Amino acid sequence: MASSVTDVDNPQQGGKKGKDNNKDLLVLVDHKLAEINHSMSNLTGRLDDMEKRIEELESTRDFKEFRVEM
C-alpha cells in the first residue's frame, strides 16, 4: 500500500503551515528591526549630545575640564 504524502508542512511548497511560519518570521524580523532602529536613534542622540558638549568645552578653551570629561 502506497502512502500519500501532502506538502502542507513544507513552506517551500506553499502549504498553509509554511505561510503561517513565514508570517511569524516576518513579524519577528520586523520587531527586531524596530528594536535596532530604536537603539540606533538613541545612540545617535547621545553622540550628538557629546559632540555639542565637546564643542562647548573647546569654545571656552577650558582644556583641564575638557580632559576631565573625556
C-alpha positions in Angstrom: 0.0 0.0 0.0 1.5 3.3 -1.1 1.2 6.2 1.4 0.1 9.6 0.2 2.4 12.5 1.3 1.0 16.0 1.3 3.2 19.0 1.3 1.1 21.1 3.8 4.0 21.3 6.3 6.6 22.2 3.7 6.9 26.0 3.3 8.7 25.7 0.0 5.6 24.1 -1.4 3.4 26.9 -0.3 1.4 24.9 2.3 -0.7 26.8 4.9 1.6 25.9 7.7 4.6 27.2 5.8 2.8 30.5 5.1 2.0 30.9 8.8 5.6 30.2 9.7 6.8 32.8 7.1 4.4 35.4 8.6 5.7 34.6 12.1 9.2 35.0 10.9 8.4 38.3 9.2 6.8 39.6 12.4 9.9 38.6 14.4 12.3 40.2 11.9 10.2 43.4 11.8 10.2 43.5 15.6 14.0 43.1 15.8 14.4 45.8 13.1 12.3 48.2 15.1 14.4 47.5 18.2 17.6 48.1 16.2 16.2 51.3 14.8 15.3 52.5 18.3 18.7 51.7 19.6 20.4 53.4 16.7 18.3 56.5 17.3 19.2 56.6 21.0 22.9 56.2 20.2 22.8 58.9 17.5 21.1 61.3 20.0 23.7 60.5 22.6 26.5 61.1 20.1 25.0 64.4 19.1 24.9 65.5 22.7 28.5 64.5 23.2 29.6 66.4 20.1 27.8 69.5 21.4 29.5 69.3 24.7 32.9 68.9 23.1 32.3 72.0 21.0 31.2 73.9 24.2 34.4 72.9 26.0 36.6 73.7 23.0 35.0 77.1 22.7 35.7 78.0 26.3 39.3 76.8 26.0 39.0 75.1 29.3 41.2 72.2 28.4 41.5 71.0 32.0 37.7 70.4 32.2 37.8 69.0 28.7 40.4 66.4 29.7 38.3 65.5 32.9 35.2 64.9 30.9 37.0 62.9 28.3 
